Amino acid sequence: MIKNFKLPDFTLPAPLSRLGDRLPQLPPTLALVTGLNLALGRLIPREPLEMLAGKRFAIRVKDAGMTLRFGYNGRGFHPVFDSRRADLTISARARDFLALLAREEDPDTLFFNRRLVMEGDTDLGLLVKNTLDAVELPRFAPQRLSPAGLLARLRRITPHGT
């Protein structure tokens, strides 16, 4: 297992961004809203999200050429299929989003270093940031995605003798 793993500083190559911009955005958007909906009520309390009802969001992964558009309707998150302007757009490189998940970087540092950009409704941006800051998310550990780590977890959950 890799100890004290730190994400390297990287930017995805420009050709990948151009390719990503041409690919369907629905599969990664579905993955995002599914993850958010699974966290609702477990990791993310529903009460602060009431103010998000009817709002539209976009997560732009600049170096991957991806823009994930979704909304919240009070019951859960859902993909948005049109290209109308989002109420709040959050943009960063893939590495910076991963660093947020891994808790290597905090949003304020990224924001003040201009590596995380919020556009649109600033009050909504503060609400989202404060809600996420208050949530105790499990630490994202990239080393858990290593083949050895995946195999070890699979062995633990697989009944013996099968």
N, C-alpha and C positions, 0 to 999 in steps of 0.2 A: 504494500500500500504506500502511496506517495504521502509523505508528511509535509506539513507546512507548504502545501502547493500554493503557488501564486500565479495567477493568470499572466502570461506574457503580454507586453504591450504590442498590439497588432491592429492593423487596418486591413480589411478584406480587399483584395485586388480590384481595381476599377472594372475589368471585364466581368467580374462576378456581379457587381452592382448593375451593370447594363443588362446582364442576363436576368437577374432577379426582378428587375423592373418589368420584364416581359412575361414572367411566369405568373400563373394564377395565384392570387393572394389569399384565396379562400382556405386552402389547407392549413397554412400557419395561423390564420385568424381563428379557425375552428379549434385548433390546439390551444390557443391563448384563451378563448372564451370558455372552453371546457375546463381548463385549469382554474380559471377564476371562479367558475360556478362550483367546482368541487371544493374550493376554499371557502365559499360563502357559508357563514354560520359555524364553520369549524375554525378557520384561521382569521377570516375577515368578518367582523361583526356587521350585521345588516343595517343596524340603526343609522350609523353615519352615512350610509350609502343612499338613504332616502333622498338626499339633495341631488343625487346623480340621475334620478329618474328622468327619462326623456332626453338625456344628454348624449352627445355623440363624441367619440374619442378616436384618435388615430395615434398609433405607435409607429414611428418611422425609424427603421434601422437603415441609416444613411449608407453605410458601406456595403449593405446586402441588397440594396435596391428594393426594399420591402416597405410597404405601408399597410399596416393592419388596422382596418376600420371596424369599430364595434360600438355598441350602445348598451345602455342599462335601462330596463323597463320596470324596476321595482321588484320583479321576481327573479331576475338574473341577467346575465350578460348575453348578448347575441351579436352575430355578425351584421354589418351594415353593407348593403350591396351597391349603393350609389356613391357617387364621388362628391356629394355636397360637402361643403366645408365643415370640419369637425368643430365642436365647441372648445376642445382642448387637443392639441397635438404635442406629443412628446417625442423629441428626436435625439438620437445619439448613435454612436458606432456600436456594432455588435459587442465588441470587447467591453464597452462601458456598461451596457445592459447586463452582461454576464457578471461584471464586477459588482454591480448593485445586488444581483441575486446571491453572489458569494459573500456579500457583506465586506468586501475588500474596500469599497468606496461608499461614501454616503452621498445622497442626492445633492445636498447643499454644496459639497466640495466640487462635484461635477458641474453643477449649475454655475458656480462662481468662476470656474475655470473654463466656462463656455464649451464644455464637452457634453452637457445635457441642456437641451433647449426646449422651453415650453412656450407655445404660441396659442393665443386665443384668450379665453376667459381666465384671467389671473386668479380670481377668487376660487374658481373651480380647480385650478392647478394647486393652490394652497390647500384646499380641502382634500384633494387626492393625496398630496404629499403627506399631510398630517395624519390622514387615515392610515396610509401605508407605514408611516413611522411608528404609529401606535400598535401595529400588528406585530406579534411575535412570530415571525416566519421561521421555519426550520432552516438551518444553514445549508445553503447549496454547496455541496462538496464535489467539484469536478472529478476528483479522484475516484468517486463512487461509480463513475461511468467507464472506468478502465475495464478491460476484459477480465482481469483477475477479480476485481470487485464485483462485477456483475455475476460471474460464475459462483463466487462465494455466497452471494445473496440467493441465487437460484438454488444452490445446494441446501441452504437453510429452510427454504419454503417448500421444497420438493419432498414428498414422503419417501422414506427409505424403502428400497426394494422395488422401485418403479423405474 
